[in-house]
């Protein structure tokens, strides 16, 4: 019962709405199936799976709203969750930022569901993981990794006649391979909606190569360096930047998009002119969801074009407060997409006279929200590049950098790759700040 059809979901939601006595009622229904295999020291350590199904009811009397949820679907339970939401609404204080529910909407149709993933079996997972472990064992490496797949659906209906249903699938694989003496480490990852596109062996070969190459790391002085950021490293900082494009924070002076003296930097050139960041639920490689807040449709949103701030993200309340129609502003978003070029990572490296190749970043923490300064560490393969060639592995660094500064110091862009649910290119950036060395491998 975890994956309901559109007809089944609509039937339950309509039954719940018919029980409502509130001025307004919104009902959500979602569930899914997931499976996973985890391995460590070249041996499978855990195998898991789950099924979930939950219904949530939001009831409003004027500006008072209560919410209750349940995972039982007999008639008595459905009636009980509706009454609970209404009782909570009567007890709640008025919400000064309450916005009435929207009516029926028109939605795009993202292609995020694939039978290859929905029908994945335990044997399929074992086959992928066995191929990965075989590679690391043969290379005398010690590996740990995780394979997880998910099939989900969600549906929403409200008392104004809105109904929307969506379903999707995803699969992801990540691996860390280390040398037996623990001095070399390599990392690989991949994620897709379509399980037939996953090749865990290919991902493992990348991690294994990085692990072998990273033995005998040398230290160089911290400072500002030209860096070649692989997509896994670049995506972390870029997604943090796009995730903080809230219009209200900017207008209230709490954001990197706040303008000194008031206002926002909407319409200003903030990044290198080659930077084009956007969200698109219909992207074939990184499809998004159908809807966002309260069931409003997701749509393509340009965040930065030619380095210029093209849109800020609004809540429905803040759009109303500013006198803006909901279809005139960006409400929602989705995966972060960045345009790249046809240049391979290898060709990017060839163009660097002296620099540092960074495979991955981790343990990232925000230092200053108004400049987006972050700190963190490199890991799983950091290398010194000279005259277009990888010369030797480097000890890891702590960095202190802002993605805003990083994308102003852009030297070159490579091919965009799906990573962590986003689509981000590898890139060459000058004057990236490494503040200290790290003994971690």
Secondary structure as GFF3:
##gff-version 3
##sequence-region A 1 441
A	DSSP	alpha_helix	6	19	.	.	.	ID=ss1
A	DSSP	beta_strand	24	40	.	.	.	ID=ss2
A	DSSP	beta_strand	43	61	.	.	.	ID=ss3
A	DSSP	beta_strand	64	70	.	.	.	ID=ss4
A	DSSP	alpha_helix	75	91	.	.	.	ID=ss5
A	DSSP	alpha_helix	115	118	.	.	.	ID=ss6
A	DSSP	alpha_helix	122	138	.	.	.	ID=ss7
A	DSSP	beta_strand	141	158	.	.	.	ID=ss8
A	DSSP	beta_strand	163	179	.	.	.	ID=ss9
A	DSSP	beta_strand	185	192	.	.	.	ID=ss10
A	DSSP	three_ten_helix	195	197	.	.	.	ID=ss11
A	DSSP	alpha_helix	200	213	.	.	.	ID=ss12
A	DSSP	beta_strand	223	229	.	.	.	ID=ss13
A	DSSP	alpha_helix	231	242	.	.	.	ID=ss14
A	DSSP	alpha_helix	247	251	.	.	.	ID=ss15
A	DSSP	beta_strand	277	279	.	.	.	ID=ss16
A	DSSP	three_ten_helix	293	295	.	.	.	ID=ss17
A	DSSP	beta_strand	301	305	.	.	.	ID=ss18
A	DSSP	beta_strand	308	309	.	.	.	ID=ss19
A	DSSP	alpha_helix	316	321	.	.	.	ID=ss20
A	DSSP	three_ten_helix	326	328	.	.	.	ID=ss21
A	DSSP	beta_strand	337	338	.	.	.	ID=ss22
A	DSSP	alpha_helix	345	350	.	.	.	ID=ss23
A	DSSP	beta_strand	354	368	.	.	.	ID=ss24
A	DSSP	beta_strand	373	386	.	.	.	ID=ss25
A	DSSP	beta_strand	389	393	.	.	.	ID=ss26
A	DSSP	beta_strand	396	402	.	.	.	ID=ss27
A	DSSP	alpha_helix	403	406	.	.	.	ID=ss28
A	DSSP	beta_strand	410	419	.	.	.	ID=ss29
A	DSSP	beta_strand	422	438	.	.	.	ID=ss30
###
